[in-house]
Amino acid sequence: MKWRVTWAVLLLACVRPAAGGESAPLSAQADPYRAQRAQMTRNALEFLAHSANADGSFGSSYRRHQTGLVLLAFLSAGHRPGEGQYGYMLTGAYRWLLGSQAVTGFAGDKELPTESHAVAGLAFAELIGMGVTPEDDRKLYAAASAALGQTLETQDKAYGGRYNGGWKAEPRAKLNDRKASAWQLAFIRAMGYCGTNVSRGSVLRGVEFMKGSFKPEGEGFNKHDVGGFSYDAEGLPVRSISAAGFYCMELFGQPARERALAAGWLAANPPIWSGPHFYDSEFFGVRALRLRRYSDGSEEAARRFEQYFRKVTDILRDQQLPDGSFGVPPGNAEYTKEMGATYATPMAVLILNCDRGLLPIDVVAEVAEPRVEKRPDSEETKQK
């Protein structure tokens, strides 16, 4: 394997710090939208708590995907397994997810396998150190490690960026997929925050693939397209991939000018309640702009994040149903319609709580920088 982690390092690394002093977004110093988001979150979590299947899972299809998202949603709102009103339910959910993982390390569904695997792996990574027993913690660590091994094994090993280096949405696909690759990179980053060393080559290939559809300045692109990302290497920018690509740029510290252009494109193309990938777009979009707020440190970056986050909050407020759930917007992808409220609701919670910094992937880089090794065949590695 090209990655390694020690149990002692893991326990130390997975202490959940508040991001950039953000342990108090619920206090009086928080923006006035925080109380509204908190109430929307409470209503959504109540709906989810009453939607669990008898075996602890969620949904009737894409169950690993949906169970992983539900776990992440509750963690993002400050809840933990074995504690409080949702502790028993969360314990049952993660134990079901552990029991459903294949011996190969694959943790996803037959449908949407790459993305669902990354979501389940991300849930395992975020849960490390939160098991209700020491044995559960060992199982969560082992599950996250096995899932990471599967992620690295299925990555395209070729370099080239435009078409190579990422992940396919499913094994039979001919081309790599940027949305699925963004979820895999988020999982890799979470494992980095938990002390796992991933080969630099794997990270570089994935990030370069994401950037393969980026529209830089000075290369003849329409000014309205500069800073955006298209789904394929060629074509017009789309919101979901532009948000995902920008997020990966921020996660892995890409050049400041590129990140500034990506932030400008996203700010110029605000969220709307429409498909095909509303929830993915805003999951990545609010996180990218929030990370940009800290990496840039300017008033403009802070303003862009606040305006965008408030716009998303307004949209979700208007779409939340009386039972606390959320639906999918018109034109959204068919698989999201099939999953329905037990997909849309945890995604909405993850969007509404990104500012709280309670997930390691929401920690700003200055707080917990993951350690990434050089490629194993580099001279630096050979000398070790």
Buried (B, 14 or more C-beta within 10 A) or exposed (E): EBBEBEEEBBBEBBEBBBBBEBBEBEEEEBBEBBEBBBEBBEBBBBBBBEBBBEEBBBBEBBBBBBBBBBBBBBBBBBBBBBBEEBBBBBBBBBBBBBEBBEEEBBBBBEBBBBBBBBBBBBBBBBBBBBBBEEEBBEBBBBBBBBBBBBBBEBBBEEEEBBBBBBBBBBEEEEBBBBBBBBBBBBBBBBBBBBBBBBBBBBBBBBBBBBBBBBBBEEEEBEEEBBBBBBBBBEEEBBBBBBBBBBBBBBBBEBEEEBBBBBBBBBBEBEBEBBBBBBBBBBBBBBBBBBBBBBBBEEEBBBEBBBEBBBBBBBBBBEBBEEEBBBBBBEEBBEBBEBBBBBBBBBBBBBBBBBBBBBBBBBBBBEBBEBEBBBBEEBEEBEEE
